[in-house]
Amino acid sequence: MSKTVKWSLVAVALVLWPLDPAWAQPVFGPSQDPLAGSRVFGTKGCATCHAVNGLGGTVGPDLGRIARPRSFYDLATAMWNHLPRMVERMQQRGLARPHLGVQETADLIGFLYTLNYFDTPGNPDVGARYFAEKRCISCHQVGGSGGVVGPNLDFLKQFASPLFVAAALWNHGPQMMEAMKAGGIERPAFIGPELHDLLAYLVPASAGPREGPLYVLPGRAEEGRRLFTDKRCIGCHNVAGEGGRVGPDLVGRGVRRSLLEFSAAMWNKAPAMVAAMKARGIAVPQLRAEEMADIVAYLYAVRYFADPGNASNGKALAKDKGCLRCHGASRAGAKLASDLATTKGSQSPAAVIAGLWNHAVLPLPGLAGQKGVWPEFRPEEMADLVAWLQSFGRER
């Protein structure tokens, strides 16, 4: 891949890789393609009721503005728990409930998972102010104004990728620290929104692709995992509990940074990281823009599947939640609905979630003609239920 990594070239589908249990639950499908998922979102009519960052319907919540964690099972649980309400709303509007295939379900959830990866466009005018206030202008020129200690930054306009800027900030960080120290300039810190605006000023194309929003990760997660080890990042940082303890766990629960938030954190923590590497005799690794993209995509995707579910707990949940009142768990079970032990395609999480979404009965009447109670799940319970359903396929 060329070093001039353009946003359109590095925007490739999120591919999740098989992981050992110490890292995360294995992915049983070959991929989840968020770009294909964005098409599913449109063709299945989801946008009729739901908006994404302000674009779409207003019947349901804006799915691009949900701040809580959105792992596979967070999203799958939300789809199931709200199914009766969504079906009722669709019936009121004369809409048929769309049927979801297994790959469509995997892609759709991949799309929803990546919605917060990209940031809202920055303000170039505010960015120009930050360029002066943060004293970047003391060393760098933009548009003919500024210092000459560092390189002229006009060349950044041709790259149109925040990832290129993030890589440049990392690679030249030690030299910049020395130059600022020699010039008596305090090293500036950035928060995510400030970096959004600064990049909008330096890299106008980063304010948003002209052809519309992108919903895919610009990087290869499986390659990022390899780089995380090869570049010795894992020597200081742990990922989901595996690795060094010098730095923080980069994907701890609740830690899901967007692309620019990650870049800002790398810049702000660079002095401490460089000092820690020198103390351990580790050379500061150089990162090309595409390598930065791969590492960020890896860290972002690690928590896509939460901790592995427990099949025994899932079996107990199926009973406690009332699933087995209709679904036989064995060939000798009840026959009001399909036998869960023989359900075709339960070998993948996406297949299970597709089956839950396509569930035909909403819900059966309760006692004395009263409306039955729709069983709801927490994300960890959904993981357990899926693990139990998958266990049948492994036993046969």
DOVO-924173 format. One record per residue: x, y negated, z of N, C-alpha, C in turn; residue in three letters. Coordinates in steps of 0.1 Angstrom, whole numbers, plus 5000, padded with zeros to 4 digits. Example, Ala and Ser with C-alpha at 12.3 -4.5 7.8 and 13.67 -1.06 7.14 Angstrom:
2
513250575078512350455078513250335078ala/512850225071513750115071512950005079ser/
This chain:
396
500850125000500050005000500949885000met/500549774992501349654991501349585005ser/502449515007502549435019501549325020lys/501149275007500149175007498749245008thr/498449275021497249355024496049265024val/495249275013494049195013492949265020lys/492049185025490949245033490149355026trp/489949325013489149425005489949555002ser/491249545003492049665000492249755013leu/492349685024492549765036491249805043val/490049755038488849795043488449935038ala/488750035045488350175041487550235052val/486850345049485950405058486550455070ala/485850445082486350495094486350645093leu/487550705095487650855095488050895108val/487250985114487551035128488251165126leu/489151195135490051315134489751415145trp/490051545143489951645153490951615165pro/490451605177491351575188491251685198leu/492351705206492251805216491451745228asp/490851835236489951785247490551685256pro/491851675257492451575266492251435261ala/492051425248491851285242490451245241trp/489551335235488151305234487451425228ala/486151415227485451535222485751545207gln/485951665202486251685188485151645179pro/485451595167484451555157484251675148val/482951725146482751845139482451815124phe/482051695121481851655107483151605101gly/483351605088484551555082484751405084pro/483751325084483851185086482551115089ser/482650995094481550915096481850785088gln/481150755078481450645069480550525072asp/481050425079480250305083479650235070pro/480450235059479950165048478750235042leu/478750365042477650445037476450425047ala/476850415060475850395071475150265069gly/475850155064475150025062474150045051ser/474350135041473350155030472250235036arg/472450325045471350405051470450305059val/471150215066470350115074469450035065phe/469850005053469049925043467950015037gly/468450125031467450205023466450275032thr/466750305044465750365053464750265060lys/464950135057464050035062464349985076gly/465550025082465849985095465849825096cys/466249765086466349615086465049545086ala/463949625083462649565084462249525098thr/462749595108462449565122463749515130cys/464949555126466149515133467049425125his/467549325131468549245125469949285128ala/470949245120472349265123472949135122val/473349075134473948945135473048835128asn/471748845131470848745126470248775112gly/470648875105470148915092469249035094leu/467949015091466949125092465749095100gly/465049195104463749175111463949135126gly/462849095132462849055146461949135155thr/461449245150460549325158461349395169val/462449445166463349515175464549425178gly/465449465187466649385190467649375179pro/468449265179469449245169470549345173asp/470849445165471749555168473249505167leu/473549395162474849335161475249255173gly/474249235182474449155194474249225207arg/474349355207474249435219475649445225ile/475849395236477249385242477649515249ala/476749595253477149715261477949815252arg/478649915259479350015251478450085241pro/479050125230478250185219478950315214arg/479250405222479850535218478750605210ser/479150715204478250805197476950835205phe/477250875218476150915226475350795232tyr/475950685233475250565237474150535226asp/474650535214473750505203472650615201leu/473150745202472150855200471150855211ala/471450815223470550815234469550705232thr/469950585227469050475224468050515214ala/468550585203467650625192466550715198met/466950805206465950905212465050835222trp/465550765231464750705242463650605236asn/464050545226463050445220462250495208his/462350625205461650675194460150655195leu/459450695206458050675206457650525204pro/458350435210458050295208458250245194arg/459350295188459650265174458650315164met/458250445167457250505158455850435159val/455550395172454250315174454350185166glu/455450115167455649985160455550005145arg/456150115140456050145125454650175121met/453950245129452550285125451750155125gln/451950065135451149935135451449855122gln/452649865117453049785105452849865092arg/452249985093452050075082453250125075gly/454350145083455550205078455750345082leu/456150425072456450565075457750585082ala/457850675092459150695099460050765089arg/461250705087462250765077462850895082pro/463050985074463751115077465251095075his/465951145085467451125084468151255083leu/468951275072469751385071470951385080gly/471751495081472851505090473851395087val/474351395074475351295070474851155072gln/473551135068473050995070473050955085glu/472751045094472751015108474250985112thr/475151065108476551035112477050905106ala/476650875094477150745088476450625095asp/475150645098474350535104474950505118leu/475250605126475750575139477150515138ile/477950565128479250505126479150355122gly/478150325114477950185110477550095123phe/476650145131476250075143477450055153leu/478250165153479450155162480450045159tyr/480650025146481649935142481149785140thr/479949755144479349625142480149515149leu/480649545161481349445168482849435165asn/483349515155484749525152485249395146tyr/484349335137484749215131484149095139phe/484748985139484348875147483548775138asp/482848685144482148585137483148485132thr/482848415120483848325114484248215124pro/485548185123486048075131485847935124gly/486147835131485947695126487347635123asn/487547615110488947565106489247435111pro/488247345113488547215119489047225134asp/488347315141488847335155490147405155val/490347495145491647565144492847465142gly/492547365134493547265131493947185144ala/492947165152493147095165494047185174arg/493647315175494447415183495947415178tyr/496147415164497447415159498347305164phe/497747195166498447075172498547095187ala/497447125194497447125209498347235214glu/498347345207499147465212500647445208lys/500947335201502347305197502847395187arg/502047465179502447545168503147445158cys/502547325157502947225147504447185149ile/504847205161506247155165507347235157ser/506947365153507947445146507547485132cys/506247475129505747525116504947415109his/505147425096504447325087503147395081gln/502147315079500947355072500447235064val/500447245051499947135043500947015043gly/502247045045503146935045503446865058gly/502646905068502846845082503346945092ser/504346905100504846995110506347015110gly/506847095119508247115121508847215111gly/510147225111510847315102511747415109val/511447435122512247535129511847675125val/510547695123509947825118509547805104gly/509147915097508747915083507447835081pro/507347775069506147715064505047815064asn/503847785070502747885071501747875059leu/502047785049501147785038501047915031asp/502147995032502148125024501048215030phe/500548195042499548285048498248285040leu/498048175033496748165026496548265015lys/497648315010497548414999497248555004gln/497448585018497248715023495848745027phe/495148645032493748655036493448765045ala/494348795054494048905064494548865078ser/493648865088494148845101495148945106pro/495049065100495949175104497449135100leu/497549075089498849025085499448925095phe/498548835099498948735109499348795122val/498448895126498748965139500049035139ala/500349105127501649175126502849075126ala/502648965120503748855119503948805133ala/502848775141503048725155503848825163leu/503548955161504249055169505749065165trp/505949075152507349105147508248985150asn/507748865150508548745152508448695166his/507648765174507448715188508748685196gly/509748775196510948755204511748635199pro/511848615186512548495180511748365184gln/510448375183509648255186509848215201met/509848325210510048295224511348225227met/512448265220513748205222513748065217glu/513148045205513047905199512247815208ala/511147855213510347775222511047735235met/511747845240512547815252513647715250lys/514347725239515347635236514847495234ala/513647485228513047355226512247295237gly/512147365248511447325260509947325258gly/509447415249508047425246507447545254ile/506347515261505647625268504947715258glu/505147845260504547945251503047945253arg/502347915242500847905244500148045245pro/499048045252498248165252496948145245ala/496348245240495148235232494048325238phe/492848285238491748375240491148405226ile/490348505225489848555212489248445204gly/488248365209487648255201488648155195pro/489648125203490648025199491448085187glu/491748215187492448275176491548285164leu/490248305166489348295155489448165147his/489448055155489447925148490847895142asp/491947935149493247915144493447985131leu/492948105130493148185118492248135107leu/491048085110490248025100490947905093ala/491747835101492547725096493747765088tyr/494447865093495647915086495348005074leu/494248085076493948185065492448165062val/492148075053490748045050489848165047pro/490448265040489648375036489248455048ala/489848435060489448515071488148465077ser/487648355072486348305077485148395072ala/485448495064484448585059484548625045gly/484448755041484648785027483548725018pro/483848685006482848614998481748704994arg/482048844992481048934988480048974999glu/480248925011479348965022480149025033gly/479449065044480049115056480649255053pro/481749295060482249425059481949505072leu/481549625071481249705083482149835084tyr/483349825079484249935080485549895086val/486249995092487449955099488549945089leu/489349835089490449825079491649905085pro/491650025084492750115088492350255090gly/493350345091493150485092493450535106arg/492350575113492550605127493450715129ala/493450825121494350935123495750895121glu/496050805112497450755110497850665121glu/496850595127497150505138497550585150gly/496950705152497350785163498750835162arg/499250865150500650915148501550795151arg/501150675146502050555148502150525162leu/501050535170501050505184502150585191phe/502350705187503350785193504750755187thr/504850745174506150725167506750595171asp/505950495173506450355176506650345191lys/506450455198506650465213505750375221arg/504650335216503650265223503150355235cys/503050485233502450575243503450585255ile/504650545253505650555264505250455275gly/504550345272504150255282502650245285cys/501850275274500450265275499750405274his/498750425282497950545281496650515273asn/496250615267494950605259494050715264val/492950665270491950755276492550855286ala/493550795294494150875304495450955300gly/495850955288497051025283498150925279glu/499350935285500450845281501050785293gly/501850675290502550605301501650525310gly/502250475321501550395331502150265333arg/503050225325503750085326502649985323val/501950005312500949905308499549965310gly/498449885308497149935310496650035300pro/495650115304494950205295494250115285asp/494650135272494150045261492750075257leu/492150195261490750225257490050265270val/490350205281489550245293488150205291gly/487350265300485850245299485550095299arg/484750055290484349915289485349825281gly/486449885277487449805270487349835255val/486649755248486549765233486749635227arg/487949605223488249475217487949465202arg/487549355198487349335184488749315178ser/488849305165490149285158490949165163leu/490349055164491048935168491248935183leu/490348985191490648995206491849085208glu/492049195201493149275202494449195198phe/494349125187495549045183495948945193ser/494948875199495248775209495848835221ala/495348955225495949025237497449065234ala/497749105222499049145218500049025219met/499548905215500348785215500548745230trp/499448745238499548695251500448785260asn/500448915258501149005266502549035260lys/502848975249504149005242505348985251ala/505548875259506748865267506848975277pro/505749015284505849115294506149255287ala/505549275275505849405268507349405264met/507849295258509249295254510149325266val/509849255277510749275289510649425294ala/509449485293509349625298510149715289ala/510049685276510749775266512249765268met/512749645270514149625271514649695284lys/513849685295514249755307514249905305ala/513449965296513450105294514350145282arg/515050055276515950085265515250115252gly/514050065251513150085239513249965230ile/513649985217513749875208512349825204ala/512149695203510849645199510549685185val/509449765183509149815170508549705161pro/508949715148508349625138507149695132gln/506149615129504849675124504449595111leu/504249675101503749615089502249595091arg/501649515083500249475084499349605084ala/499649695074498849815073499049905085glu/500249905091500449985104499649925115glu/499649795116498849725126497349765125met/496849765112495449805110495149945114ala/496150035112495950175115495850195131asp/496750125138496850135152495550085159ile/495149965154493949905159492749995157val/492650045144491550135141491550265150ala/492650315153492750425162492250395176tyr/492750285182492350245195490850215196leu/490350165185488950125185488050255184tyr/488550355178487750475175487850585185ala/488850575194489050685204487850705212val/487150605216485950625225484650645217arg/484750675204483550695196482750815202tyr/483450925205482851025213483351015227phe/482351025236482651015250483351145255ala/483451155268484051285273483151395269asp/483751515267482951635263481851665272pro/480751705266479551745274479751875280gly/478851905290478952035298477652115294asn/477952235288476852315283475852365294ala/476452395305475652445316474652335321ser/475252215322474352095326473352075316asn/473752085303472752065292471552165293gly/471852285296470852385297469852355309lys/470352305320469552265331468752145327ala/469352055320468551935315467451965306leu/467652065297466552105288465352155296ala/465652225307464552275315463952155323lys/464752075330464251975338463451865331asp/463951835318463251735310462051785303lys/461751915304460551965298460752015284gly/461952015279462152055265461652205263cys/461952285273461652425271460152465273leu/459352365276457952385276457352415262arg/458052355253457652385239458652455231cys/459952435233460952495226461552615233his/461452735227462052855233463552845232gly/464152875243465652875244466153015240ala/465353105237465753235232464553295224ser/464753405217463753455208462453495216arg/462653515229461553555237460853435244ala/461253315240460753195246459453145240gly/458953035245457652975240457752945225ala/456652955218456652935204455852815199lys/455652715209454852595205455652515195leu/456952525196457852455187459052545183ala/459952495175461052575171461952625182ser/462552745180463452805190464752735189asp/465152665199466352585199467652665197leu/467552795201468752885199468952925185ala/467952905176468152945162468052825153thr/468052705158467952585150469052575141thr/468852565128469852565118470552425118lys/471852435118472652305117473052245130gly/472852315141473152255154474652265157ser/475552295147476952305150477652165151gln/476952055147477551925148476751835156ser/477351735164476551645171475551565162pro/476051525150475151445141473951535137ala/474151665136472951745132471951755144ala/472451755156471551755167470751625168val/471551515166470851385167469851365156ile/470151415144469251405133467951485136ala/468151605142466951685146466151615157gly/466751545166466051465177465251355170leu/465951285161465251165155464051215146trp/464251325139463151375131462151455138asn/462251455151461351535160459851505156his/459051605153457751595147456651555157ala/456851585170455751575179456051455189val/455251365191455451245199454251225209leu/454451225222454751355228453451435230pro/453551555234452351635236451451575247leu/450151595246449251545257449651615270pro/449451535281449751595294448451655300gly/448451675313447251735319446051655318leu/444851715317443551655317443551545306ala/444151575294444151485283444951365284gly/445651345295446551235297447751235288gln/448251125285449451115276450651175283lys/451351255276452551315282453651215283gly/454651245292455851165294456951195285val/457451095278458551115269459851125277trp/460551235276461851245284462951155279pro/463551085288464650995284465951055290glu/467051015283468351065286469350955288phe/470350975297471550885298472550945288arg/473550855283474450905273475251035278pro/475651045290476351165295475451285294glu/474151265297473151375296472951415281glu/472951325272472851355258474051435254met/475251405259476451475255476351625260ala/475751635273475551775278474551855270asp/473451785266472451855258473051905245leu/473751815238474351855226475351965227val/476151965238477152075241476352205243ala/475252205249474452325251473952375238trp/473352295230472752335217473852385208leu/475052325209476152375201476652505205gln/476452545218477052665223476352785216ser/475152775211474452885204475152915192phe/475552815184476252835171477552905174gly/478252875185479652935187479453075192arg/478353115198478153245204477753345193glu/477153295182476653385172477853425162arg/
